[in-house]
């Protein structure tokens, strides 16, 4: 078994919590997973797993090594993509990750436009909460992230920005005598950047309103349309509902909020990733522009 296969076995165990589930994910036998992790432990020189009842769990050393394994695997995949893209960018690969709203409402038009001009570039997209997409980039599991502002001290480069306006919306009936302190607010999952912004808005207004957590962007918007409450959301994500009158913007102190989208890559990026960056900057109708300066975080 190759070193990469052994590392994938360890990451699979870390992600799934069991040898059986890791084997199912990797489409190998359970004994192959166990042998791979034993070989890694012998190479490292410390135990990577402990017995846990009838199963196993990672030791602290194993959990630490698994994080490096993710980076090694991601960087190796990036290296292959970079080499192939350098030889022929038009037949390369771009791995993208985006927060939910961007993945659902910003990237489809961009990727369709790019695919029309570069049909042989393979595209992959992961849609996940904010707290998940940045680690993907840090571990070199993706080439480009579309999300809000990168975390502080994040080693990456902002390549382009696009406007994103956050507004408070609710059903038409909520507009009459709207009181942001009394209304029920509909919340996204705890890892959501929009939820963090909403909570910061409450703090700035000294509000402690009733709230309901629904756990996803789609559920929150549907609940607002059904009359369950109000929420803070990207205007881009609810344009159709606002135009149809099933949702209305609700005047709230401190809003609207400008939270631009950021397209972020490593430096250097792969040649095929550079094709995508060049495309979005060359098509102003897509809404992207260069940042004031290439920003390393």
Number of C-alpha atoms within 10 A of each C-alpha: 10 8 12 14 16 21 22 21 28 29 23 23 26 19 13 14 15 18 24 19 15 24 20 14 14 15 9 13 14 18 12 16 26 21 15 22 25 17 15 21 17 12 9 13 9 12 16 23 22 13 10 9 7 5 12 16 18 21 15 13 14 23 18 12 19 23 14 15 20 21 18 17 20 19 18 15 15 21 14 14 23 23 14 18 22 15 12 13 22 18 16 23 23 25 21 25 29 27 23 21 22 22 18 15 14 20 18 12 12 18 16 12 16 20 15 9 11 18 13 13 21 14 16 12 16 16 18 18 21 24 14 16 22 26 14 21 24 19 18 23 23 25 29 32 28 29 25 21 17 21 12 8 8 13 15 22 21 24 25 25 22 18 13 21 16 21 22 23 29 28 22 17 12 20 15 8 7 14 14 21 14 12 17 18 23 25 27 25 16 15 14 21 19 24 19 15 16 21 16 13 18 16 11 11 14 10 14 12 14 13 15 16 14 16 15 16 20 14 15 25 26 13 19 23 20 13 16 19 22 28 28 27 26 22 18 17 20 18 12 12 16 18 10 10 13 18 27 23 20 23 15 15 11 11 14 18 16 12 17 17 23 27 26 30 27 20 13 11 19 25 22 27 26 18 19 19 21 14 19 21 17 12 14 10 9 16 15 23 17 16 14 10 10 13 13 17 14
